[in-house]
Amino acid sequence: MTSGARGSRTVTPYDDVERELANLLRRARTMNRDIAVDVHPDLQPAAYALMSRVAELGSVRASDLSDYFGVDKGGVSRQVALLERLGLVARDPDPDDGRAQRLVLTPDGGSRLTAAREGRRRRLREQLERWADADVGALGALLGRFNREQDSVAGG
Amino acid sequence: MTSGARGSRTVTPYDDVERELANLLRRARTMNRDIAVDVHPDLQPAAYALMSRVAELGSVRASDLSDYFGVDKGGVSRQVALLERLGLVARDPDPDDGRAQRLVLTPDGGSRLTAAREGRRRRLREQLERWADADVGALGALLGRFNREQDSVAGG
């Protein structure tokens, strides 16, 4: 039921995993675009990614975002300006450096992000609820193993 | 062997899949950074993503990249300028519009991209070769089903 149009080509199980990982990562871009619009209709995907990082860290300097995303400071500045204009992110004084500022989510930004993520989570569950429990368990376990091994490679 | 430190918290199989998908997508950022450096030591991740899109389409207008990545034109221009400076991307006249140009990979850009991707593919295989064949097959099949269902949702 899962294979199909493959015919006589030699496709190894490695090829399958590789292709499906690539598909998933490509789709991640679309998903990010969709969730960005859920957060705010005028939010660009790149600015959403930046907002997610602010949420993840609680507060962060713009210069650290520049390093993290591999985007120059001008690019980060423009995205931060958009996030401020939309009322999603604000600047707080940096307790460690009076002249510096840290980016934080506004209360509205936080609640919009939570609501958009809840929506995504609900859609994911609706999809997986149609699967056999054993398949859901297997996907979680295999992805978990894959990720942990990638971590240990990255760390070593 | 795959579970562990979970204790008495109620973690459903959905939570596992959700968390591991999030881990995987987060890791995608790191992987993109690594492969960007493999392509060229001075290549930023954002510019690598743009270069990948050029490779995927064969040739593309800069304005289409701006739409696709949700980045403003200035941001795309700066990344394209970096890619040109590194000799990875060049501009060809657009056959449909004499005044417009399309971005293409240079031969050097193409061979560097291929080599970097081969390296990533080899590392993925080395990882999965340590798995039981049945687990590799299951991961490919389950991810494939997940992706196809996401496609059909996105299309409907």
Interface residues (C-beta under 8 A of the other chain):
Chain A: T2 S3 P13 Y14 D16 V17 E18 R19 E20 L21 N23 L24 L25 R27 A28 T30 R33 A36 Q44 P45 A46 A47 F69 G70 V71 D72 G74 G75 R78 R121 R123 L124 R125 Q127 L128 E129 W131 D133 D135 V136 G137 A138 L139 G140 A141 L142 L143 G144 R145 F146 N147 E149 Q150 D151 V153 A154
Chain B: T2 S3 P13 Y14 D16 V17 E18 R19 E20 L21 N23 L24 L25 R27 A28 T30 R33 A36 Q44 P45 A46 A47 F69 G70 V71 D72 G74 G75 R78 R121 R123 L124 R125 Q127 L128 E129 W131 D133 D135 V136 G137 A138 L139 G140 A141 L142 L143 G144 R145 F146 N147 E149 Q150 D151 V153 A154
